[in-house]
Amino acid sequence: MQAFTICYRNTQGTLMRILNAASRRALDLSAVRAEPAAHDHEVTLVLDVNQKQVGQLYREWLSIADVITASSGAIRTAAWTAPHPPSGVGIEESRAAARA
């Protein structure tokens, strides 16, 4: 899985052209997040791609007139580190509170 971040000018149809590059290749869009970034906009896509597809996507995204930059990085999965239930609450206390 790789996360791609594309910075673009928010003109009509630009975001759809960016997303269309992935959907046309039948890639599963695991996550999409679009938001304003300074004077421009930014979209982050999480895709499962191979090296050939990465090159194709970069070439297509950078050929869109309103795309400013495109970059990528590997996804890091965060492990669950907090105890469950929270360490300050005992099981019996939480059950009693639920019954009340």
VOPAGU-2260 file (C-alpha; in pm, 1 decimal, decimal comma):
REM VOPAGU-2260
SITE   aa  ch    i         X         Y         Z
SITE  MET   A    0       0,0       0,0       0,0
SITE  GLN   A    1     123,1     345,3     -84,7
SITE  ALA   A    2     -11,1     687,2       3,9
SITE  PHE   A    3       0,1     941,7    -277,0
SITE  THR   A    4     -28,1    1312,0    -204,3
SITE  ILE   A    5    -119,7    1536,9    -495,6
SITE  CYS   A    6    -121,6    1915,1    -461,2
SITE  TYR   A    7    -344,4    2089,6    -716,9
SITE  ARG   A    8    -525,8    2412,2    -800,4
SITE  ASN   A    9    -895,0    2364,7    -731,0
SITE  THR   A   10   -1039,1    2427,0   -1074,6
SITE  GLN   A   11   -1342,7    2259,0   -1221,5
SITE  GLY   A   12   -1285,4    1886,5   -1277,7
SITE  THR   A   13    -926,3    1864,2   -1149,5
SITE  LEU   A   14   -1003,8    1635,8    -855,8
SITE  MET   A   15   -1214,8    1410,5   -1079,1
SITE  ARG   A   16    -929,2    1380,1   -1331,6
SITE  ILE   A   17    -691,7    1283,3   -1047,4
SITE  LEU   A   18    -931,3    1018,2    -916,5
SITE  ASN   A   19   -1011,8     896,5   -1267,2
SITE  ALA   A   20    -645,7     804,8   -1323,7
SITE  ALA   A   21    -674,5     544,4   -1046,4
SITE  SER   A   22   -1026,7     424,1   -1119,7
SITE  ARG   A   23    -953,0     374,7   -1490,8
SITE  ARG   A   24    -684,3     122,7   -1390,6
SITE  ALA   A   25    -936,9     -58,2   -1165,8
SITE  LEU   A   26    -730,6      23,4    -855,5
SITE  ASP   A   27    -905,8      -3,7    -521,5
SITE  LEU   A   28    -921,1     338,2    -353,9
SITE  SER   A   29    -863,5     232,9       8,0
SITE  ALA   A   30    -878,3     590,1     134,7
SITE  VAL   A   31    -928,5     932,3     -20,1
SITE  ARG   A   32    -888,8    1260,7     164,5
SITE  ALA   A   33    -915,8    1597,9      -7,2
SITE  GLU   A   34    -865,5    1924,7     178,9
SITE  PRO   A   35    -745,8    2282,2     135,1
SITE  ALA   A   36    -369,2    2329,3     174,7
SITE  ALA   A   37    -246,1    2689,6     192,7
SITE  HIS   A   38    -350,3    2857,7    -134,5
SITE  ASP   A   39    -409,5    2530,4    -317,4
SITE  HIS   A   40    -575,9    2197,0    -242,9
SITE  GLU   A   41    -434,7    1854,2    -160,3
SITE  VAL   A   42    -568,0    1503,5    -205,4
SITE  THR   A   43    -423,6    1193,4     -40,5
SITE  LEU   A   44    -498,0     855,2    -198,1
SITE  VAL   A   45    -412,0     515,8     -51,0
SITE  LEU   A   46    -364,1     259,6    -326,4
SITE  ASP   A   47    -222,6     -90,7    -362,6
SITE  VAL   A   48      -2,4     -55,2    -671,2
SITE  ASN   A   49     305,9    -203,9    -834,7
SITE  GLN   A   50     605,3      -6,4    -966,8
SITE  LYS   A   51     473,3       7,7   -1324,1
SITE  GLN   A   52     141,3     151,5   -1206,0
SITE  VAL   A   53     322,2     410,0    -991,5
SITE  GLY   A   54     504,1     538,4   -1299,7
SITE  GLN   A   55     183,8     547,4   -1503,2
SITE  LEU   A   56      -3,4     735,6   -1230,2
SITE  TYR   A   57     273,1     993,3   -1187,5
SITE  ARG   A   58     290,2    1049,8   -1562,5
SITE  GLU   A   59     -85,2    1098,7   -1587,2
SITE  TRP   A   60    -119,6    1315,5   -1275,3
SITE  LEU   A   61     167,7    1543,4   -1373,0
SITE  SER   A   62      20,6    1586,6   -1722,6
SITE  ILE   A   63    -292,7    1746,3   -1572,5
SITE  ALA   A   64    -251,7    2122,5   -1612,2
SITE  ASP   A   65    -364,3    2213,3   -1259,3
SITE  VAL   A   66    -157,2    1951,8   -1071,2
SITE  ILE   A   67     135,6    2119,9    -897,6
SITE  THR   A   68     314,7    1827,2    -729,5
SITE  ALA   A   69     270,0    1454,3    -674,2
SITE  SER   A   70     455,3    1246,8    -415,4
SITE  SER   A   71     422,1     910,9    -244,6
SITE  GLY   A   72     534,1     708,1      52,6
SITE  ALA   A   73     470,6     370,7     210,6
SITE  ILE   A   74     182,0     333,6     454,6
SITE  ARG   A   75     276,4     266,4     814,4
SITE  THR   A   76      23,6      69,3    1011,2
SITE  ALA   A   77      -7,6     183,6    1369,7
SITE  ALA   A   78     -30,9     -98,7    1619,1
SITE  TRP   A   79    -289,9     -85,0    1895,6
SITE  THR   A   80     -84,1      -0,2    2202,7
SITE  ALA   A   81    -344,0     104,1    2460,2
SITE  PRO   A   82    -469,6    -162,4    2700,8
SITE  HIS   A   83    -830,9    -264,2    2662,0
SITE  PRO   A   84   -1020,1    -187,0    2880,1
SITE  PRO   A   85    -828,4     119,9    3001,6
SITE  SER   A   86    -582,0      21,2    3270,9
SITE  GLY   A   87    -746,5     241,3    3536,7
SITE  VAL   A   88   -1082,4      63,4    3508,4
SITE  GLY   A   89   -1132,5    -290,0    3631,0
SITE  ILE   A   90   -1365,9    -529,6    3453,0
SITE  GLU   A   91   -1598,8    -561,5    3753,8
SITE  GLU   A   92   -1622,9    -181,2    3792,9
SITE  SER   A   93   -1719,3    -136,0    3429,9
SITE  ARG   A   94   -1982,0    -412,1    3450,7
SITE  ALA   A   95   -2135,1    -256,4    3763,5
SITE  ALA   A   96   -2148,0      84,2    3595,0
SITE  ALA   A   97   -2314,2     -68,5    3289,6
SITE  ARG   A   98   -2588,0    -225,4    3503,5
SITE  ALA   A   99   -2659,8      98,7    3692,1
